[in-house]
């Protein structure tokens, strides 16, 4: 599997920051402008990394959880500034009344409990993160902040150019995806996921045990990119493992907006099972993809 090309990467440590009242702030707008360019006018993806070096510049350590929280908040502020700079309407095939960007912290290795991505119109449920090739539903852009991992090998974010796959094969976006039984996300169908991973996938080559990284994607099924993850495994099975992820997405107040999005792709509005997945669903949707070439190197 390929690694993401260098032109999709943004080293945030190369951009000046200020630490004001315990919060990191970007100085100037060059960093956000580059983020906007890469995601909306480039490849549909940008990866911000180098947060550990940015924190170190201010006397902070990414392995201290309070300091790591400062880094996550900084990356989230970049995504929110990105959202303020763009009109989402041209990137959604159906008009959606988005009214906010919301963030949620989850564990990408262990089971999450009492979790909901949108309390306005989705019920709380037990939850395992989606690791098969998938799209997050009804949000044209997503930001996923990863790291720093604890006692984890693998769990590498993978970006899948389904846009190119559909163009090359003639597959319609609505025929690309299916509902998942334990999630509001939509999975790329099995018959397409294999070819996508074989020829259209790139893995993130960042050391997520020693850094924070944010992957920002044009996430729409029609014209965007899917994402996945390699299987996370404990380095030492006897020790606790943790794979922190902060997920950022566009949201709306009314459930009718969710129905509008699913209907556009010829899908029923899902009614996810509230308990954590059974073995069959875990294997298909929540188990990571086969190990990628970078996971035992820098990305492990």
C-alpha positions, 0 to 999 in steps of 0.5 A: 500500500502506498503512503500519502504523498508529501504534497498532502502533508502539512508540517504545522511546526513550520508555522508560528503559534502563540500560547495564550491562556493555555491555548495554542493559536496560529499566527496569521492565516497561511496554515488555514489557507493551505488546508483549504487549498489541499482539501477543496482545490487539491487532492481532497485530503490534507494531513496536519502533523508535527504537533509534538514539535509545536508543543515542545517549542512552548515547553509542552510534552505531547506525552503529558495528557494535559499538554496533548489536550492543548494540541488536540484543541489547536488542531480542532481550531484549525478545522473550525477556521477551515470551516469558516472559510468555505461554502459547503453547498458546492460539496454536497449533492443535496442541500443540507441545513448544517448549523454547526461543527461538532467534535467528539472524543472516542477510543479507536481501540476499546469499546465506547459507551453512551456515545452518540455523534449527534444528540439532537436526533440519534440515540446513545449506543455502545460503539466501536470505531469503524475501520473498514472502508467507509464514509461518515454520513451526512457531513461533506468534510470531516477532521479526525485527530489521532494520537498519541497512542498508548501501547498500540501497533497499527491503527494507521489511518488509510485514505481511499480515493473512491472518487478515482475508483468510481471514475475508472470503473463507472460505479455510481456513488449510490452503488458504492455504499451500504448501510452498517448495522451498528453505525450511521456511517456507510461502508463501501460494499465488499465487492468494491472495498478490495479493489479500492484497497488494492489500487486506490489506498494510501496510508498515513506515515506519521508516528502516532505514538509520538505525535498528533495528526489530523486528517481532513477529508472531503468526505462526501460519497459523490466526489469525495474520499473514503477512509479506513484503518489498519488493525490496531493491536497491543504492543504488550497484551498485558498492558492497557492500550488506548487509541485516542481519536477526536472526530470533527464533523458538520451537524444539523438540528433536524433529523429530516436532514439525515433522512434527506442525505440517505434518501439521495443515495437510495438508502434507508435511514439506519436504525443502528443496533444499540449494543456493540457489534456481534462477531460477524459485524465486528469482523466486517465493519469494525476490524481493521484492514490487513496490516499496511506496509508502514505500520511497523515503521514510522506509523506504528 
